[in-house]
Amino acid sequence: MRVFVFEDRFSLDALKLAERPEPKPGPRQALLRVRANSLNYRDLLVASGGYGRQVKTPLIPLSDGAGEVVEVGAQVTRVGPGARVAAIFMQSWLAGALTEDKSKSALGGGMDGMLAEYVVLDEEGLVPIPEHLSYAEAATLPCAAVTAWNALVAEGGIRAGDSVLVLGTGGVSLFALQFARLHGARVIATSSSDDKLARAIALGASDGINYRQTPEWGRAVLELTGGAGVNHVIEVGGAGTLPQSFRAVRFGGQISLIGVLAEPGAQVDPRPLMMKGARLQGIYVGSREMFEAMNRAIALDGLRPVVDRVFPFAEAPEAFRYMQAAGHFGKIVISQE
């Protein structure tokens, strides 16, 4: 079978197509024919060697993949041949709180990922995908969608009438926009592109703020909310954007810290957060239980992920470079169909 692998070093130039024996499922395992993958910013960090020393070569990258079960081992009861499934991000995080041991089971990091024609996974690490979604759409769910769901629903407890600020128009932010609207919440979006803001508004955002034209966008959020601020901030920038997020959040609100895209070394004054009694919550994807709850909502609503572009399997390195250019709106998919 074909796989993409970092054999002895990390860099985009080192991602190579290789041949590996097709794996066979053991007891409580399933063999999955991968039909589609999607990319996350975390995959760029892995590819650059910037994701920590625990990630070692050789490594098959990517956490996200969806496909069809073609064979199961002994004692498997959760899935059968022909089942349409996606892999969960952390194969050991089924429910409950995140632990250090569970975090070590993340695909495409501490263990081989999904950028292969076939993978063998424990049956507990798979979830059925909503029937109305294509494999390409379903492949976008394991990391970005579950992260947004965890931030707003599992940890955020979002309610109808709440207000949500999403930073940028990447996968997590657009899923957060869609889930917020599904729950009857108002969404304000930021971007450096007026075109992307127009597309976010077409998806259901009430307002858009161009952060290049309005560097003090936290103040703009306050103006849009009558001085109150938002209940939830989907914070993907990190230290470089936190001061504005502190300004934008309302008293008693929550900032879900998901990414570190902007100025990771910047100094942050925590006093504004303290004075508002607001909460800064680190979000690291989510459990299988969250994934399954999210899928029920997606199926009931008929929600469809926003897919920016689909690359064929042989062009996986080009998909990484396309993400690196940061011009996408939504998710980047690699198809194996």
C-alpha positions in Angstrom: 0.0 0.0 0.0 1.0 3.6 -0.4 1.8 5.9 2.5 3.3 9.3 3.0 6.0 9.3 5.6 8.7 11.4 7.2 11.5 8.8 7.1 14.4 10.4 8.9 13.7 14.2 9.3 10.9 16.7 9.4 10.4 19.3 6.7 7.9 19.6 3.8 10.6 18.5 1.4 11.1 15.3 3.5 7.5 14.1 3.1 7.8 11.2 0.7 5.5 8.6 -0.9 6.5 5.1 0.1 5.3 1.5 -0.1 4.4 -0.4 3.1 2.9 -3.9 3.6 -0.9 -3.7 4.0 -1.6 -4.2 7.8 -3.8 -6.9 9.2 -6.3 -6.4 12.1 -5.7 -8.2 15.4 -8.2 -8.8 18.1 -10.5 -5.8 18.7 -9.0 -4.0 15.7 -10.4 -2.9 12.4 -8.7 -2.5 9.0 -9.8 0.8 7.5 -9.5 1.8 3.8 -8.9 5.5 4.1 -10.9 7.5 1.6 -10.0 11.1 2.7 -7.9 13.1 5.0 -7.9 16.7 6.2 -5.1 19.0 7.3 -4.8 21.0 10.5 -2.3 23.7 11.6 -0.9 21.1 14.0 0.2 19.0 10.9 2.3 21.9 9.7 4.0 22.1 13.1 4.7 18.4 13.0 6.1 18.7 9.5 8.5 21.5 10.6 9.7 19.5 13.6 8.1 22.1 15.9 5.6 19.9 17.7 7.9 18.7 20.5 10.7 16.1 20.9 8.2 13.3 21.6 7.3 13.3 17.9 10.0 11.1 16.2 10.7 9.8 12.7 9.8 7.6 10.9 6.2 9.0 11.1 3.1 8.8 8.9 1.4 12.2 9.5 -2.1 13.5 9.9 -4.7 12.9 12.6 -7.7 13.3 10.4 -9.1 10.5 8.2 -12.4 8.9 7.2 -13.0 5.7 5.3 -14.6 2.3 5.1 -14.0 -0.7 7.3 -12.9 -3.6 5.1 -12.0 -6.3 7.7 -12.2 -6.7 11.5 -10.3 -8.9 13.9 -11.7 -11.3 16.6 -14.0 -9.9 19.3 -14.9 -6.7 17.4 -18.4 -5.5 18.1 -18.5 -1.8 17.5 -18.0 -1.8 13.7 -18.2 -4.3 10.8 -17.1 -4.5 7.2 -18.7 -1.7 5.1 -19.1 0.7 8.0 -18.3 4.3 7.2 -16.2 5.7 10.0 -13.7 8.3 11.1 -10.8 7.9 13.5 -10.8 9.9 16.8 -7.9 12.3 17.3 -6.7 10.7 20.6 -7.2 6.9 20.3 -7.4 6.5 24.1 -9.6 9.4 25.0 -13.0 7.9 25.0 -14.7 9.9 27.7 -14.1 11.8 30.9 -11.2 14.2 31.5 -8.0 14.4 29.4 -5.0 12.8 31.0 -1.3 12.7 30.1 -1.6 9.1 29.0 -4.6 9.8 26.7 -2.8 12.8 25.1 0.0 10.4 24.1 -2.4 8.5 21.8 -2.9 11.3 19.3 -2.6 10.1 15.7 0.1 11.7 13.5 2.1 12.7 16.6 3.0 10.2 19.2 1.9 7.4 16.8 1.5 7.0 13.1 -1.3 8.9 11.5 -3.8 8.6 8.7 -2.0 9.6 5.5 -2.0 6.0 4.2 -4.2 3.9 2.0 -5.0 1.5 4.8 -4.7 1.8 8.6 -5.4 -0.6 11.5 -7.0 1.0 14.6 -8.6 -0.3 17.7 -12.4 -0.5 17.3 -12.8 1.9 20.3 -11.0 4.6 18.3 -13.6 4.8 15.5 -16.9 6.5 15.2 -19.6 6.2 12.6 -19.9 9.3 10.3 -23.2 11.1 9.6 -24.9 9.5 6.6 -25.3 12.7 4.6 -21.6 13.6 4.6 -19.1 12.5 1.9 -15.8 11.0 3.0 -14.1 14.3 2.2 -16.5 16.2 4.5 -16.3 13.6 7.3 -12.5 13.7 7.2 -12.7 17.3 8.4 -14.3 16.4 11.7 -11.8 14.6 14.1 -9.7 17.6 15.1 -11.2 21.0 14.1 -14.8 20.2 14.5 -14.4 18.3 17.8 -12.2 21.1 19.1 -14.9 23.7 18.3 -17.6 21.5 19.8 -15.6 21.0 23.0 -14.9 24.8 23.3 -18.5 25.9 22.8 -20.7 23.0 24.0 -18.8 20.5 26.2 -16.7 23.2 28.1 -18.5 26.3 27.0 -22.1 25.4 27.8 -23.3 27.6 25.0 -27.0 28.7 25.1 -29.4 30.4 22.7 -28.8 34.1 22.8 -25.1 33.9 23.6 -22.6 35.8 21.5 -19.4 34.3 20.1 -16.3 35.8 18.7 -14.3 33.7 16.2 -10.8 34.7 15.2 -10.0 34.0 11.5 -11.6 31.7 9.1 -9.7 28.4 9.5 -11.3 25.1 10.2 -11.9 25.5 14.0 -13.3 29.0 13.6 -15.8 28.1 10.9 -17.0 25.0 12.7 -17.4 27.2 15.8 -19.5 29.7 13.7 -21.7 26.8 12.4 -22.1 25.3 15.9 -22.9 28.6 17.5 -25.6 29.3 14.9 -27.0 25.8 15.4 -27.4 26.7 19.1 -29.0 30.1 18.4 -26.0 32.3 19.2 -24.8 35.4 17.5 -21.3 35.2 15.9 -18.8 38.0 15.2 -15.9 37.1 13.0 -12.4 38.6 12.4 -10.2 38.3 9.4 -7.6 40.2 7.4 -9.7 39.7 4.2 -12.9 41.5 3.5 -13.8 38.7 1.0 -13.5 36.1 3.7 -15.5 38.2 6.1 -18.3 38.4 3.5 -18.2 34.6 3.2 -18.4 34.3 7.0 -21.4 36.5 7.1 -23.0 34.4 4.3 -22.5 31.4 6.7 -24.4 33.2 9.4 -22.0 35.6 11.2 -23.8 38.8 12.1 -20.7 41.0 11.8 -17.2 41.0 10.4 -14.1 42.9 11.6 -11.0 43.3 9.4 -8.3 43.2 12.0 -5.7 44.8 9.7 -7.9 47.8 9.2 -9.1 47.8 12.9 -6.1 46.7 15.0 -8.1 47.5 18.2 -10.7 44.9 17.2 -11.5 44.1 20.9 -12.9 47.6 21.2 -14.9 47.1 18.0 -16.4 43.9 19.5 -17.5 45.9 22.6 -19.1 48.5 20.3 -21.0 45.8 18.4 -22.3 44.3 21.7 -23.4 47.5 23.3 -20.4 47.6 25.6 -21.1 44.2 27.1 -18.6 42.0 25.2 -19.1 38.4 24.0 -19.8 35.3 26.1 -17.3 33.1 24.2 -14.0 33.8 22.3 -12.6 31.1 20.0 -8.9 32.1 20.5 -6.6 30.7 17.9 -3.9 33.4 18.0 -2.4 32.9 21.4 -0.2 35.5 23.1 -0.3 37.9 20.2 -4.1 38.2 20.2 -5.0 37.5 23.8 -4.9 41.2 24.9 -7.7 42.0 22.4 -9.6 38.9 23.4 -9.4 40.0 27.0 -11.0 43.3 26.0 -13.7 41.6 23.8 -14.9 39.0 26.4 -17.7 40.0 28.7 -17.7 39.8 32.5 -18.0 36.1 33.4 -17.3 35.0 29.8 -15.0 32.3 28.5 -12.0 32.4 26.2 -11.2 29.0 24.7 -7.4 28.9 23.9 -7.0 26.7 20.9 -4.1 27.9 18.8 -0.8 29.9 19.0 -0.6 31.4 15.5 0.4 34.9 16.5 3.5 36.2 18.3 4.0 33.2 20.6 6.6 35.1 22.7 4.5 38.2 23.4 3.9 39.3 27.0 0.4 39.1 28.3 -1.1 41.1 31.2 -3.7 38.8 32.9 -5.3 41.6 34.9 -8.1 42.4 32.5 -9.2 38.8 32.6 -9.1 38.7 36.4 -11.0 42.0 36.7 -13.8 40.6 34.5 -14.0 37.3 36.4 -13.7 35.6 33.0 -12.1 32.2 32.3 -9.3 31.2 30.0 -9.7 27.5 29.1 -7.2 25.5 27.2 -8.9 23.2 24.7 -7.0 20.2 23.2 -9.5 18.6 20.7 -11.9 16.3 22.6 -13.1 12.8 23.5 -14.9 10.1 21.5 -18.0 10.9 23.6 -17.9 14.5 22.4 -17.3 13.4 18.8 -20.4 11.2 19.0 -22.6 13.9 20.5 -21.4 16.3 17.8 -22.2 13.9 15.1 -25.7 13.5 16.3 -26.2 17.3 16.1 -24.6 17.4 12.6 -26.8 14.6 11.4 -30.0 16.2 12.8 -29.2 19.6 11.4 -27.8 18.4 8.1 -24.8 20.6 8.7 -22.0 20.4 6.1 -18.4 21.3 6.8 -16.8 24.1 4.8 -14.2 22.5 2.4 -11.9 25.0 0.7 -10.0 22.6 -1.7 -9.5 18.9 -2.3 -6.1 17.5 -3.4 -5.5 14.0 -4.8 -3.5 11.7 -2.6 -0.4 11.9 -4.8 -0.3 15.7 -4.2 -0.3 15.5 -0.4 2.9 17.7 -0.1 1.2 20.4 -2.3 -1.8 20.3 0.2 0.7 21.1 3.0 2.2 24.0 1.1 -1.3 25.3 0.3 -2.1 25.4 4.0 1.3 27.0 4.7 0.3 29.9 2.3 -2.7 30.6 4.7 -5.1 31.7 1.9 -7.7 29.0 2.6 -11.2 29.4 3.9 -12.3 26.3 5.8 -10.7 22.9 5.5 -8.1 21.4 3.1 -8.8 17.8 2.2 -6.7 15.0 0.6 -8.9 12.6 -1.3 -8.1 8.9 -1.8 -11.3 8.1 -3.8 
